[in-house]
């Protein structure tokens, strides 16, 4: 009985403590981590690519950079919505 009450209490506290957009923010943070990993991989590619391929890698870096900025903007928008 004590376990059930403890679990219910923890679930209630968790449900009240979480914001409406918690899962959305979690997904965005995961996306952000993936983009950072992709960016580091592209930086590693710069060490061994040919001059022709280097331009392609530069474009991919710029694309990933814009995606990272977009994800950061979304995370900040969620935060501003939750904490006006």
Backbone torsions as a table, in degrees:
resi	resn	phi	psi	omega
1	UNK	NA	-40.1	179.9
2	UNK	-64.7	-37.3	178.3
3	UNK	-63.4	-42.0	-179.2
4	UNK	-63.9	-44.0	178.9
5	UNK	-64.0	-41.3	178.7
6	UNK	-63.0	-44.9	179.2
7	UNK	-63.6	-44.9	179.3
8	UNK	-63.0	-39.5	177.9
9	UNK	-64.2	-45.0	178.4
10	UNK	-63.8	-41.1	179.1
11	UNK	-65.2	-39.5	179.3
12	UNK	-65.2	-45.6	178.7
13	UNK	-62.2	-42.7	179.3
14	UNK	-64.2	-41.9	-178.9
15	UNK	-66.4	-37.3	-179.8
16	UNK	-76.6	-35.4	-175.9
17	UNK	-74.1	-27.5	-176.6
18	UNK	-79.5	145.7	178.2
19	UNK	-84.3	169.9	179.0
20	UNK	-61.8	-35.6	-173.4
21	UNK	-102.0	22.5	-175.7
22	UNK	-60.4	-45.5	-179.0
23	UNK	-68.1	-38.5	178.0
24	UNK	-61.8	-42.6	178.9
25	UNK	-66.7	-40.1	177.4
26	UNK	-59.4	-46.3	178.8
27	UNK	-62.2	-41.4	179.0
28	UNK	-63.7	-38.9	178.4
29	UNK	-66.4	-37.4	175.7
30	UNK	-63.7	-43.8	177.5
31	UNK	-60.4	-40.6	179.9
32	UNK	-63.3	-42.7	177.4
33	UNK	-61.8	-41.2	179.1
34	UNK	-64.0	-40.0	179.1
35	UNK	-65.9	-38.7	177.6
36	UNK	-63.8	-40.4	177.0
37	UNK	-62.4	-44.6	177.9
38	UNK	-60.3	-40.3	-179.8
39	UNK	-63.6	-43.7	178.2
40	UNK	-64.1	-37.5	177.2
41	UNK	-64.0	-39.6	177.3
42	UNK	-65.2	-39.5	176.8
43	UNK	-61.9	-37.7	177.4
44	UNK	-65.9	-36.2	179.3
45	UNK	-63.6	-30.3	-179.8
46	UNK	-60.7	-20.6	-178.5
47	UNK	-73.1	-23.1	-173.4
48	UNK	-133.0	3.8	-178.1
49	UNK	-80.2	158.4	176.7
50	UNK	-77.5	163.6	178.8
51	UNK	-56.3	-36.1	179.0
52	UNK	-67.5	-40.7	-179.7
53	UNK	-72.8	-25.8	-178.2
54	UNK	-58.5	-39.6	179.1
55	UNK	-63.7	-38.3	177.7
56	UNK	-64.9	-43.8	179.6
57	UNK	-63.9	-39.7	176.8
58	UNK	-59.4	-42.9	178.5
59	UNK	-64.9	-40.1	178.7
60	UNK	-65.9	-38.9	176.7
61	UNK	-61.5	-44.8	179.5
62	UNK	-63.0	-39.5	178.3
63	UNK	-64.2	-46.9	178.9
64	UNK	-62.2	-40.2	178.8
65	UNK	-60.1	-42.0	178.6
66	UNK	-68.1	-36.9	176.6
67	UNK	-64.4	-41.1	178.0
68	UNK	-60.8	-44.9	180.0
69	UNK	-63.1	-39.3	178.9
70	UNK	-64.3	-43.0	179.2
71	UNK	-64.9	-42.4	177.9
72	UNK	-61.0	-42.4	177.9
73	UNK	-60.9	-39.6	178.2
74	UNK	-66.2	-42.2	178.8
75	UNK	-62.2	-44.2	178.0
76	UNK	-64.2	-37.0	177.0
77	UNK	-63.9	-42.3	176.4
78	UNK	-61.4	-42.7	-178.7
79	UNK	-65.2	-42.9	178.8
80	UNK	-64.8	-33.5	177.2
81	UNK	-67.7	-39.8	-178.7
82	UNK	-78.6	-27.8	-177.0
83	UNK	-128.8	73.8	-177.1
84	UNK	-65.3	NA	NA
